[in-house]
Every structure is written in structure tokens, then in C-alpha cells.
């Protein structure tokens, strides 16, 4: 059958042609026998010639096909060798067996056959050329050129697998993209954090000089980058530069912050900047809007820092100094007035702190609870569990406030009664997933935040009031100031005042850390409302076991980087995070310790408490591994074992110290 298919004229076709001559021969025999013989002879001659023609045509066609195959082989070889893109054949997905001229030209005179392509092109180091990913592109940069590679696997007769790899030179397109990227706009919104304080502190004669020096430093910095700077208020600027220029600022970690801080005011106060950077957006307005959002975060984190808004992420620079306490209470009075109006327009109020609550979280919740009751509104405190950290104050409050036990509810219970007209107030926390009831936030459009931690990336974005003041000692201090403006006749009950004072006491470590004039003013107000210092002292009493465990942590702690103490508490028990935080506080009492970290097990996670005396920012260290807090107090939780968590912590500490040393080496 195969032989018949190869014939140019088939035998069956010749037979069909011969039917008519044979028929004529039969007729001729009937007419005349001699005429029939002649017809048969002629028919045989016709059949003979047709067979000869078929054979010649078949041979001629076979020769044509063979010549075409030879020509095609030559053309194929020439085309593959001379194709304008690199081609290489790999054996065992790594060893180079063959390549064309274009691939050879990339590597000039190197001998490539037999070499491992992953060693020649580092971009292929982790690439697996398997059948599942054949449609995927692989972008490679080599010697300043950009290639887009594809591949195909071929299995030969002996089951040997060859990988056919070919690339397209995209250098021209990538260079155009690079030009567009480098020339794209970056918008920087710049505020002088403490402008009013500078004006108040500096003498009239020196004031114009200092303010002019701030303008000069900023103008010189932006001018050196071929950018534009405009001052639109006394303490506010906007700068526009190209991305390629911004990369210089970024790589130098915003040295402009240090230059402004180094301006001599002849006073103890120094100027500081907050910078918000917008890097992406479909148009200039969106880029500007991102810069405004970034500076809001910078200010809420205490100022003296830069925040860069990337696509979906944020980068932080600076923020190594303590937040400056604001002497004016105008903002707290405005917040108090706005909060009263929102409470009055709400059907009920839900108050919640953070998970694993402490004295400040529960104390500030009690304060807001009292304020809501004074407005004749129903108030609920969201609390899923009573931790050892709040056990004493919780029991004291339940005993002295008769209605409180009915108004403390779990997240699940609150979900059954919350309405769109309800108000949710979050205290001592601004991170959605760290609240006592994250699901409540989506049940209403009215959310208020009152917090003293530096704002992190995962903050609650839909809050209608976001009162985040990192200068404050505690959320309890902020709540006390707000309550002070709730009305001339407002006065919290003594138990509420004691809860607020306990919150301030625990976060200031008995008024040692993060304590300003306003902290003592708040404490003084709470004393006038009836807070008893003896009661506060009793609230802080520890069980014998807790004291023993803290001593165990301190005894087994180790030194790291000469002045950092790292301890462990390897028991996942109730109150383990409280033990860790208190042990971290106690470690700071050791001579030569600038920062301390204690790791413990808590709810199948590793909880890390960090503390410092101010020279080391534990907040910046723990932010590297997903945590947050203050310059002197911060924490985080990691889902891993203790050994791995300690290694990650040490790496973060080491990186922080290396950056600090680098920054110091750049200083005059």
C-alpha cells in the first residue's frame, strides 16, 4: 500500500485508461478477426508506453524530492546558524551540546561546548527546564544586554532528552523602559515637624537666620538633584524630582534628615523634617496623593523620618529619635469635641484594645467606656480573655463597677448586636489584625483610633478619626486628656481613674520612660478624680511563680553585639508574654545593657519583647521582622520555632547596628 502511494500514476489508473481500448478490441473481433488483432497489438503498445511514462515520472519525482531534502537541510542549517537570536542545545538540561553564531557572539571567544550553562549565565542558576513551564519566559541580563528566553524539550530515539533554548534580544526595549522609568516623576511632601516650637524657642534675632537656613538646606539638596522645590506654607514644601535623582536620596537613606537636624539653633531644640514620598500613580495627582498619605504616616510615627510609598508597600527611613512632646493641647481638645459628636450620633459604642491586653489597653478602654456613659449611650468593652497582665485591674473594676460585668462581651457576642450605626473605638492599637475583634471593623463605617504607637503599614485605613500620637507615654494619657474636655462637670469614677493611671504607670515603667510634662499633668488630673496610689501598687503585685520565672530568664540570658541582652522563656503558659516583657525591663538594669530582647512561647507562636534606654531603637529592629511599637518598647510575634526566631532576631539587630555604624561614618 505504501509503494502504491509513492507512485506518480497508480496502476489502477492505467487499468481504467485501458478499458476503452479493450472494449474497441472486442468490437473489432466481431467485425473482422484481422482488425481485432491489430487493435490488440495497438492496445498492448499503449499499455507499454503508459507504464514506461509512469516509471520515468516516478523516478523524476523521487529525484526532485531527494534534491529538495538536501536543499532543505542546507537551508535549515544556514538559517539556524545565521538566525538573529541566540540558540543553544542542552543535554541533561545543563550541558551545552551545540549553539549558533548569535549565541557564541554573546560570549565572544569562550569555549562553550560541554560547559554548564548555569555557570555561564547566573540568571539560569535556579531554573529547571521541565515540560510544565515551557510557556514561561525567563528574563536574563548579561553584560549589559537583556534577553527573553524560551525553551522546548525534545526526546530522541534513544530516550536522550535535549533542551532547545532560544532567546530574543530585548536590550533596545529594556533601555527605552529604563529611560522612561528614570525620567518618571517622584513627588515629595516635606514638613518641618516642630516649626511652632522653633519659633517659640529661638530669639527674634536668630529666628530668621535659622528658618532661612532650613530653606537653604532644602533648596540646595533639591537643586543638586535637578528638581523643583516650592514652599507653600511656612513649614510645608513640595518637591518634584526624577526617579533617577531620587535613587541618590534613597541610597543615602535620606541624609537630608540629618542635615536639617544639624542646623545650629543656639537652643536645645533642633529642627526636624517629615518627608512623604509618592513613587507611583497613573497621573501626577495620584503620585502627589501617595506622598500625602506617606507623610501622614511619617507624622503619626513621631516625625523626623521619611516614608516612601511604593506600589503596595512602605519603606521607612530615620525615626531614630524620640518623638517630641507637643506642648499645645489644641489637638486633644478638637479630638474630644469631635468624638463627643460621633458618640452622640451613634446607636451604641464598642471599645476594644489589642490582643493579649495589658494595663494600658484595658485602662484606656475603661476611660473611653466612662466617657461614653457620660453621653448617655450604651457602651461595650470587647474582651475575649482576661490575661494575667490585666487580671488584677479586671477583678478590681468588676468588683467596684456594678454594671461593668454586663457590658464586657466577646467578639462573637458583639457580632450579634453591632449595627451599621454603631461606633467602634480602638485604643492602644491601630493594626486591624491585632485588635480584640477584627471582624467588628467591617460591620460599621464609624471607626475611631486612639493610639500612641508609631503607625505601621497595616493600620486601619477606614477610621474617621485617627488620633495617633507617638510622643504620648500611653493610650491612657491620650484618653485622660480627651476626657478632660468632655465637659466642665465631667469626672471619672475613682476605679476608672485608677485604671487609667495604671495604664500610664505600666507604659512609663513607673514614670521613667517616655514621660513628659503632659504625662504628669494627666496623672495629676487622675489623682484629682480619686485615683489611689496604694491601689495602683496593689494592682502591680506579681505571683511568686512570675517572679521566679523572671529570675530564670535573666539568669539564662546571653550577651549579643556587646550591649544587647537576649533571653528566653521556653514555656507556653498563661502570662508568658507578660513574663517576657517584665524580664526585658529588668535586663535593662544591668550595667552596659543598651537594649534587651526576651523570646517566649505564646499560643504556639514565638513572642518577642524588646526594650531599650533610648540609644537603640527596638522599634526599628522589630519592624524588620513584622513588629512595631516605640523607640524604647516594641514587640512582635513569629510563627516558627524558638531557634529560628532567635536567629532572625539576631540578624535584624546586626543589620540595624551595621546601618547605624554606616550612618555615623557618613557624618562629618
C-alpha positions in Angstrom: 0.0 0.0 0.0 2.8 2.3 0.9 4.5 1.6 -2.5 1.3 2.4 -4.4 1.1 5.8 -2.5 4.6 6.7 -3.7 3.7 6.1 -7.5 3.2 9.2 -9.6 0.5 7.4 -11.7 -1.2 4.5 -10.0 -1.7 1.0 -11.7 -5.4 1.3 -11.1 -5.5 4.5 -13.1 -3.7 2.8 -16.1 -6.2 -0.1 -16.0 -9.0 2.5 -16.1 -7.4 4.1 -19.2 -7.1 0.7 -20.9 -10.8 -0.2 -20.5 -11.8 1.7 -23.7 -9.1 0.2 -26.0 -10.0 -3.3 -24.7 -13.7 -2.6 -25.5 -12.8 -1.5 -29.0 -10.7 -4.6 -29.5 -13.7 -6.8 -28.7 -15.8 -4.9 -31.2 -13.1 -5.2 -33.8 -13.0 -9.0 -33.4 -16.7 -9.2 -34.1 -16.2 -7.2 -37.3 -13.0 -8.7 -38.6 -10.5 -11.0 -36.9 -7.5 -9.2 -38.5 -8.8 -5.9 -37.4 -9.2 -7.3 -33.9 -5.5 -8.5 -33.9 -4.3 -5.1 -34.9 -6.4 -3.4 -32.2 -4.9 -5.8 -29.6 -1.4 -5.0 -30.7 -2.1 -1.3 -30.5 -3.6 -1.6 -27.1 -0.6 -3.6 -25.8 1.7 -0.9 -27.2 -0.4 1.8 -25.4 -0.2 -0.1 -22.1 3.6 -0.5 -22.6 4.2 3.3 -23.2 1.9 4.3 -20.3 3.9 2.0 -18.0 7.2 3.5 -19.2 5.9 7.1 -18.7 4.8 6.3 -15.2 8.2 4.9 -14.3 10.1 7.8 -15.6 7.8 10.3 -13.9 8.2 8.4 -10.6 12.0 8.5 -10.9 12.0 12.1 -11.8 9.7 13.0 -8.8 11.9 10.9 -6.5 15.0 12.8 -7.7 13.2 16.1 -7.1 12.2 15.1 -3.6 15.7 14.0 -2.7 17.2 17.2 -4.1 14.7 19.2 -2.2 15.5 17.4 1.0 19.2 18.1 0.5 18.5 21.8 -0.2 16.2 22.0 2.8 18.8 20.5 5.1 21.3 23.1 3.8 18.7 25.9 4.2 17.8 24.8 7.7 21.4 24.6 8.8 22.1 28.1 7.4 19.0 29.6 8.9 19.7 28.2 12.4 23.3 29.2 12.3 22.5 32.7 11.0 19.3 33.4 12.9 19.4 36.8 14.5 18.7 35.5 18.0 20.8 33.1 20.2 20.1 29.4 20.1 21.7 26.7 22.3 21.0 22.9 22.7 21.4 21.5 26.2 21.9 17.9 27.3 20.6 16.9 30.8 19.2 20.5 30.9 22.6 22.0 31.8 25.4 20.8 29.5 25.9 22.8 26.2 26.0 20.5 23.2 25.5 22.9 20.4 25.0 26.7 19.8 24.6 29.0 16.9 26.6 32.0 15.9 24.5 34.6 17.7 24.8 32.7 21.0 28.6 32.5 20.5 28.8 36.2 19.9 27.3 36.9 23.3 30.3 35.2 25.0 32.9 36.2 22.3 35.8 33.7 22.3 34.8 31.4 25.1 34.8 27.7 24.5 31.2 26.8 25.4 30.7 23.1 24.3 30.5 20.9 27.3 30.1 23.7 29.8 27.3 24.1 32.4 25.0 26.9 31.1 24.1 27.8 34.7 27.7 28.7 35.4 28.0 30.8 32.3 24.7 32.6 32.8 24.0 33.1 36.6 20.4 34.0 35.8 19.7 30.3 35.0 21.1 29.1 38.3 17.7 28.2 39.8 16.0 27.5 36.5 14.5 24.0 35.8 13.8 23.3 32.2 10.9 21.0 32.7 7.9 20.4 30.4 5.4 22.1 32.8 6.8 25.6 32.4 7.6 25.7 28.7 5.3 28.7 28.1 7.1 30.8 30.8 9.5 33.5 29.8 12.9 33.9 31.5 14.4 37.3 31.5 18.2 37.3 31.7 20.6 40.2 31.9 24.2 39.6 30.8 27.0 42.0 30.0 24.6 44.9 29.8 22.2 43.1 27.5 18.7 41.9 28.2 17.4 38.6 26.8 14.0 36.9 26.9 14.5 33.2 26.7 12.1 30.3 25.8 12.8 26.6 25.6 11.5 23.3 24.3 12.4 19.7 25.3 12.9 17.0 22.6 13.2 13.3 23.3 15.4 11.4 20.8 15.1 7.8 19.7 17.5 6.6 22.4 15.3 8.4 25.0 18.0 11.0 25.4 16.4 14.4 26.3 17.7 17.6 24.7 16.6 21.1 25.6 16.3 23.6 22.8 16.8 27.1 24.3 16.3 30.2 22.3 16.3 33.9 23.2 15.2 37.3 21.9 17.4 40.3 22.5 15.3 42.9 24.2 18.1 45.3 25.1 16.6 48.1 23.0 13.2 47.8 24.5 14.6 47.5 28.0 16.7 50.6 27.5 13.7 52.5 26.4 11.8 51.3 29.5 14.8 52.3 31.7 14.7 55.8 30.2 11.0 56.2 30.9 11.4 54.8 34.4 14.4 57.1 35.2 12.5 60.1 33.9 9.3 59.4 35.7 8.2 61.8 38.4 8.7 61.5 42.1 6.7 63.8 44.4 8.0 64.6 47.9 5.8 66.3 50.5 8.0 67.9 53.2 7.0 69.3 56.6 9.1 70.9 59.4 7.8 68.9 62.3 8.4 71.4 65.1 8.1 74.7 63.3 5.9 76.4 66.0 8.2 75.1 68.8 11.2 76.5 66.9 9.6 79.9 66.6 8.8 80.0 70.3 12.2 78.8 71.5 14.5 80.8 69.2 15.1 84.5 69.9 13.7 87.1 67.4 17.2 87.9 66.2 18.2 84.3 65.4 14.8 83.2 64.2 15.0 84.4 60.6 18.6 83.0 60.3 17.5 79.5 61.4 14.4 79.5 59.2 16.4 80.7 56.2 19.0 78.0 56.9 16.3 75.4 56.7 15.1 76.8 53.4 18.7 76.9 52.1 19.5 73.3 53.0 16.3 72.1 51.3 16.8 74.2 48.2 20.4 73.1 47.8 19.5 69.5 48.2 16.7 69.5 45.6 18.7 71.8 43.2 21.6 69.3 43.3 19.1 66.7 42.0 17.9 69.0 39.2 14.5 69.0 40.9 11.9 71.7 41.8 11.1 72.8 45.4 8.2 75.1 46.3 7.3 76.4 49.7 3.5 76.7 50.0 3.3 77.4 53.8 5.8 78.5 56.4 6.5 74.9 57.4 5.4 72.9 54.3 7.2 72.2 51.0 6.6 70.2 47.9 9.4 68.8 45.7 9.3 67.2 42.3 12.3 65.2 41.0 13.0 62.5 38.5 13.3 58.9 39.7 17.0 58.6 38.8 17.7 61.5 41.1 15.5 60.1 43.8 17.6 56.9 43.9 20.5 59.0 45.1 18.4 60.2 48.1 17.1 56.6 48.7 20.6 55.1 48.6 21.9 57.7 51.0 19.0 56.9 53.3 17.7 60.4 53.3 20.7 62.2 54.7 18.7 65.4 54.4 17.1 64.5 57.7 20.5 64.6 59.4 21.5 67.9 57.6 18.3 69.6 58.9 18.8 68.2 62.4 22.4 69.5 62.5 21.3 73.2 61.9 22.5 75.2 64.9 19.6 77.0 66.6 21.7 78.0 69.7 19.0 76.3 71.7 18.4 72.7 72.9 15.7 72.3 70.3 16.7 71.2 66.8 14.6 71.3 63.6 13.4 68.0 62.2 11.7 67.0 59.0 9.0 64.6 58.0 9.0 63.5 54.3 6.4 61.6 52.4 7.4 60.2 49.0 5.0 59.2 46.3 6.6 57.0 43.7 3.7 55.5 41.7 0.5 56.6 40.2 -1.4 56.9 36.9 -1.0 60.6 36.8 0.8 63.4 38.8 -2.2 63.9 41.1 -2.1 60.2 42.2 1.6 60.4 42.8 1.1 63.5 45.0 -1.8 61.8 46.8 0.5 58.9 47.7 3.1 61.4 49.0 0.5 63.0 51.3 -0.6 59.6 52.6 3.1 58.7 53.2 3.7 61.9 55.2 0.6 61.3 57.3 2.2 58.0 58.3 5.5 59.8 59.0 3.9 62.3 61.3 1.8 59.7 63.1 5.0 57.8 63.7 6.5 60.7 65.5 8.2 62.7 62.7 11.9 63.1 62.0 11.6 60.4 59.3 10.8 59.7 55.7 8.2 57.3 54.5 8.3 56.1 50.9 5.0 54.8 49.3 5.8 52.1 46.8 3.1 50.1 44.9 1.5 48.4 47.9 4.3 48.6 50.4 6.0 51.3 52.6 9.7 51.9 53.4 10.8 53.8 56.5 13.9 55.9 56.9 15.0 57.7 60.1 12.7 57.7 63.0 15.6 57.0 65.3 14.9 59.8 67.8 12.3 60.1 70.4 9.1 61.7 69.4 8.9 65.3 70.5 6.2 66.1 73.0 3.7 68.7 71.8 3.2 71.5 74.3 -0.2 72.5 72.9 -3.3 70.6 73.8 -5.4 72.1 71.0 -5.5 68.8 69.1 -6.7 66.8 72.0 -9.4 69.4 72.7 -10.5 69.2 69.0 -10.5 65.4 69.0 -12.5 65.4 72.3 -15.2 67.7 70.7 -15.3 65.6 67.5 -15.5 62.3 69.5 -18.4 63.6 71.6 -20.4 64.4 68.4 -19.7 61.0 66.9 -20.7 59.2 70.1 -23.9 61.3 70.3 -24.9 60.3 66.8 -24.2 56.6 67.3 -26.6 53.9 68.4 -24.1 52.2 70.7 -20.3 52.1 71.1 -17.9 49.2 71.1 -14.5 49.7 72.7 -11.6 47.4 72.1 -7.8 47.3 72.7 -5.3 44.9 71.3 -5.0 41.1 71.6 -3.2 39.9 74.7 -4.3 43.1 76.5 -2.1 44.9 79.1 -2.9 47.5 81.7 -2.8 50.4 79.2 -5.1 48.6 76.7 -7.7 47.8 79.4 -7.2 51.0 81.3 -7.7 53.2 78.3 -10.8 51.1 77.4 -12.2 51.8 80.8 -11.6 55.5 80.3 -13.5 55.6 76.9 -16.2 53.5 78.5 -16.7 56.1 81.2 -16.8 58.9 78.6 -19.5 57.1 76.5 -21.7 56.5 79.6 -21.5 60.2 80.4 -23.1 60.9 77.0 -26.0 58.5 77.9 -25.0 55.9 75.3 -24.7 52.2 75.7 -21.1 51.1 75.8 -19.5 47.6 75.4 -15.9 46.6 76.0 -14.7 43.9 73.7 -12.6 41.3 75.6 -12.2 37.7 74.7 -10.0 36.6 77.6 -8.6 38.0 80.9 -4.8 37.7 80.7 -2.6 37.7 83.8 -1.4 41.2 82.8 -4.9 42.6 83.5 -6.3 40.1 86.0 -5.9 42.4 89.0 -7.3 45.5 87.4 -10.1 43.5 85.8 -11.2 42.0 89.1 -10.9 45.4 90.8 -13.1 47.0 88.1 -15.8 44.3 88.1 -16.0 44.5 91.9 -16.4 48.3 92.1 -18.4 49.0 88.9 -21.7 47.1 89.2 -22.8 47.4 85.6 -19.4 46.6 84.0 -19.7 42.8 84.0 -22.8 43.0 81.8 -21.1 45.3 79.4 -17.9 43.3 78.8 -18.5 41.0 75.8 -16.6 38.7 73.5 -16.2 39.4 69.8 -18.7 36.8 68.9 -21.3 38.3 71.3 -20.7 41.7 69.9 -21.2 40.5 66.3 -24.8 39.7 67.3 -25.6 43.2 68.4 -23.5 45.6 66.4 -25.3 47.7 63.7 -24.2 49.9 60.8 -25.0 52.9 63.1 -22.7 51.6 65.8 -19.3 53.2 66.7 -16.1 51.2 67.2 -13.3 52.9 69.2 -9.9 51.2 69.0 -7.5 52.1 71.8 -3.8 51.4 72.3 -3.6 49.8 68.9 -4.1 50.8 65.2 -3.5 47.5 63.4 -6.5 45.7 62.2 -5.5 42.1 62.9 -4.2 43.0 66.3 -7.5 44.2 67.7 -9.7 42.2 70.1 -12.4 42.0 67.4 -11.2 42.5 63.8 -14.5 41.3 62.4 -16.3 44.2 64.0 -14.5 46.8 61.9 -16.3 45.7 58.8 -19.7 45.9 60.4 -19.8 49.7 60.7 -18.4 52.7 58.8 -17.7 54.6 62.1 -14.3 53.7 63.5 -12.1 55.8 65.7 -8.5 55.1 66.7 -6.7 56.4 69.8 -3.1 55.2 70.0 0.4 56.1 71.0 2.4 53.6 68.9 4.2 54.6 65.7 2.0 53.9 62.8 2.8 50.7 60.9 1.9 49.6 57.4 -1.2 47.5 58.3 -3.1 50.3 60.0 -6.9 50.6 60.0 -7.3 52.8 56.9 -11.1 53.5 57.1 -11.0 55.3 60.5 -12.9 58.6 60.5 -10.7 59.8 63.4 -7.2 58.6 63.7 -5.6 60.1 66.8 -2.1 58.6 66.8 0.4 60.5 68.9 3.8 58.7 69.4 5.0 61.4 71.8 2.5 60.3 74.4 3.5 57.9 77.1 0.4 55.7 76.7 -3.1 55.5 75.3 -4.3 56.1 78.8 -2.6 59.5 78.8 -4.3 60.4 75.5 -7.7 59.2 76.8 -7.3 61.2 80.0 -6.7 64.4 78.0 -9.7 63.7 75.8 -11.9 63.1 78.9 -10.7 66.3 80.4 -12.5 68.2 77.6 -15.7 66.1 77.8 -17.4 68.8 79.9 -16.8 71.1 82.9 -18.8 68.7 85.1 -17.2 65.5 83.9 -15.4 63.5 86.4 -14.4 59.8 86.1 -15.2 57.4 88.9 -12.1 56.5 91.1 -11.9 53.0 89.8 -11.8 54.3 86.2 -9.2 56.9 87.2 -7.1 54.1 88.8 -7.4 52.0 85.6 -6.1 55.0 83.5 -3.3 55.7 86.0 -2.3 52.0 86.0 -2.1 52.2 82.2 0.2 55.2 82.3 2.3 53.6 85.1 2.9 50.4 83.2 3.9 52.0 79.9 6.2 54.5 81.5 7.8 51.9 83.8 6.8 53.9 86.9 7.2 57.2 85.1 10.8 56.6 84.0 10.4 56.2 80.2 8.6 58.2 77.5 7.5 60.6 80.2 6.8 64.3 79.5 5.1 67.3 81.2 1.7 66.2 79.8 2.2 62.8 81.3 2.4 64.2 84.8 -0.5 66.6 84.1 -2.6 63.6 83.2 -1.6 61.8 86.3 -2.4 64.8 88.4 -5.9 65.0 86.9 -6.4 61.3 87.6 -5.4 61.9 91.2 -8.0 64.7 91.5 -10.6 62.2 90.2 -9.7 59.9 93.1 -7.0 57.5 91.9 -5.4 55.9 94.9 -1.6 55.2 94.6 -1.8 52.3 97.1 -4.4 50.6 94.9 -2.2 51.1 91.9 0.7 49.5 93.7 -1.5 46.5 94.6 -2.6 46.1 91.0 1.1 45.5 90.1 1.8 42.7 92.5 3.1 39.6 90.9 2.6 35.9 91.8 5.6 34.2 93.3 5.8 32.0 90.2 6.0 35.0 87.9 8.9 36.5 90.0 10.7 33.1 89.9 10.3 32.8 86.1 11.6 36.3 85.5 14.7 35.5 87.5 15.1 32.3 85.4 15.0 34.4 82.2 17.6 36.9 83.5 19.9 34.2 84.8 20.0 32.4 81.4 20.2 35.5 79.2 23.2 35.9 76.9 25.0 39.0 75.5 24.9 39.8 71.8 26.8 42.7 69.9 28.4 43.6 73.3 25.5 45.7 74.6 22.3 43.7 73.8 20.9 41.1 76.1 18.8 38.2 74.7 16.8 36.0 77.0 14.4 33.1 76.5 11.4 31.7 78.4 10.7 28.3 76.9 7.2 27.7 78.5 3.9 28.3 76.7 1.9 29.1 79.8 -0.7 31.7 80.7 1.1 35.1 81.1 4.3 34.1 79.3 4.3 37.3 77.2 3.9 39.3 80.4 6.9 37.5 82.0 8.9 38.2 78.8 8.1 41.9 78.8 8.9 42.3 82.5 12.1 40.3 82.2 13.1 42.5 79.3 12.5 45.6 81.5 14.6 44.1 84.3 17.5 43.3 82.0 18.0 47.0 81.3 19.0 47.4 84.9 22.3 45.5 84.2 25.3 47.7 83.6 26.3 48.1 80.0 23.0 46.9 78.5 21.5 49.3 76.0 18.8 47.0 74.7 17.2 43.7 75.7 15.0 41.2 73.9 13.2 38.2 75.5 11.6 35.4 73.5 8.8 33.3 74.8 6.2 30.9 73.6 2.7 32.2 73.5 -0.3 30.5 71.8 2.0 28.3 69.7 3.9 31.4 68.4 7.2 33.0 69.5 6.5 36.3 71.2 9.5 38.8 71.3 9.5 41.7 73.7 12.1 44.4 73.1 13.2 47.2 75.5 15.9 49.9 75.4 17.0 53.0 77.2 16.7 55.2 74.1 20.1 54.8 72.4 18.9 51.8 70.4 15.5 51.8 68.6 13.9 48.4 69.4 11.0 49.6 67.2 13.2 49.8 64.1 14.7 46.4 64.9 11.5 44.6 65.4 9.8 46.3 62.4 12.2 44.4 60.3 10.6 41.2 61.4 6.9 42.3 61.3 6.7 44.0 64.7 6.3 47.6 65.9 6.0 49.8 69.0 8.2 52.6 70.3 11.8 53.6 70.3 12.1 52.1 73.8 9.5 49.4 73.8 8.3 47.1 71.0 7.2 43.6 70.3 6.4 41.1 67.6 5.1 37.5 67.1 6.6 34.9 64.7 5.2 31.6 63.6 8.3 29.4 63.9 10.4 27.6 66.4 12.5 29.4 69.1 15.8 28.7 67.4 14.8 30.1 64.1 13.2 33.1 65.7 16.3 34.0 67.7 18.5 33.7 64.5 16.1 36.1 62.7 16.2 38.5 65.6 20.0 38.5 65.7 20.1 39.2 62.0 17.8 42.1 62.4 19.9 43.5 65.3 23.0 43.1 63.3 21.6 44.8 60.3 20.4 47.7 62.5 23.8 48.1 64.1 25.6 48.0 60.7 23.3 50.7 59.3 23.9 52.8 62.5 27.7 52.4 62.0 27.4 53.3 58.4 25.4 56.4 59.2 27.9 57.5 61.7 30.8 57.1 59.2 28.9 59.4 56.8 28.7 62.1 59.5 31.3 64.9 59.5 
